[in-house]
């Protein structure tokens, strides 16, 4: 009996040694992956409205991790959601997460569970020509502008008339069932909206504040010389008009606020996982703060500023 038990122990030990020898180390497993948070190249899609801030996030990430390359394809939001079913796209960046039905569809179609999280809060800024005398608007007046019934003939301009996050926000959260005026104009990009409004006093533009809210950015300072940011009536004080600055976005007193989400779909913890974590951790959140968006995953002290100082 003792001899049999000894043979069994020897056999078990031999089996364990064989299994351990056959197992890859963590480093060996990582080396076999196409990418990791520290190396590799991936493609993601991002809402064009957030191009300035996403470019900054990617620039800092790639600088910190020299072996990485994140190729960002900037598109209207609806096109980004279509990219969820494109196998080569690891992540999209949009103004909303997924519904239960959308999540299930992605999971069933690609056999991968999508993950999403809101990482910052943004606002839709209203811009007008510098010569426009009155740049104070109530939300009732904004709706009148958008439906074509405003007392002054102001033509609304967007970064596309359909499929963009800005247009979706206006239709869903501002018009709420009313029809957008057929006179609305479409520019090819947010920068195109700024350029059009700067040349046409009878127009009014709607863009993400990340395009025009950062006074430390040279391009955005040049934009503020060409257009004026309108004041909208505060949500908590009738007759008080505010701009889309950080403190007003954070407090919710600016009336047109939206969130920024990442939606990730990876079968392993790769570069998409690393970039998603970066955006929600200290450095990434600080980049959002310095770009005058409101970080939502970390708390920072915000102080009131004026966009047109």
Secondary structure, DSSP 8 states (H G I E B T S, - for coil): -HHHHHHHHHHHHHHHHHHHHHS--HHHHHHHSS-BTTBEEEEEEEEGGGHHHHHHHHHHHHHHSTTEEEEEEEE-HHHHHHGGG-TTEEEEEESS---HHHHHHHHHHHSS--EEEEEEEEEEEEEEETT-S--EE-HHHHHHHHHT--SS--EEEES-SSSSHHHHHIIIIIITTS---TT-EE-SSHHHHHHHHHH-TTEEEEEEGGGT--TTSHHHHHHHTTEEE-EEE-SSSTT-EE---HHHHHHT-SS-EEEEEEEE--SSS-HHHHHHHHHHSHHHHHHHHHTT-EESSS--------TT-
